[in-house]
Amino acid sequence: YQSGNEQKMADLNFILQAVTTANHAESIRTLLELPNPTKIVVSVAFARTTGLEAIQDSIKPLAAKTKFFVGIRNDITSIQVIKRLLALELDLYAVDTGSRKVIFHPKLYLATNASNAIVIIGSANMTFGGLHNNIEVSTRMALDFAKNSSDKAFVDTAVRSFDNMLTEHPKHVFKIKDSKH
């Protein structure tokens, strides 16, 4: 509890994949089970089909509510995963820094509804290793907007920050509309 205002702290879980029994694939699938989600935001530096396969069945019914940001100037993200993400009909955005010395590297998995959110922030890319057997660390936060007003502010800031990349950096963050694009 926070002194004075009786607000509860977020429910936090530590994920240390390959050292503890927790893994990112299962944690992300659980995040995607949030009831009545209004928004899903995924951000990864690297994506491969073997990573998408771990969460594809869970994210497919939520595609219309999903914004997916993926780094593309890194020699790891594959065209095959881009095509499979497009086939899911979610909002897919490429992030190209224009440099091989500076890459897009945030890893965020977020699901929110009117009163709650689940957020995973850490080191896990959407690759097989990143979601299953690499030694990866993340924090899983279960947020309750009624119990703590800063939880909603945190989620709003996260969503807005990714949305702002679209308008503030249009040459580097752009929607992938089809496989030709």
Secondary structure, 3 states (H helix, E strand, C coil): CCCCCCCCCCEEEEEEECCECCCHHHHHHHHCCCCCCCEEEEEECCECHHHHHHHHHHHHHHHHHEEEEEECCCCCCCHHHHHHHHHCCCEEEEECCCCCCCCCCCCEEEEECCCEEEEEEECCCECHHHHHHCCCEEEEEEEECCCCHHHHHHHHHHHHHHHHHHHHCCCCEEECCCCCC
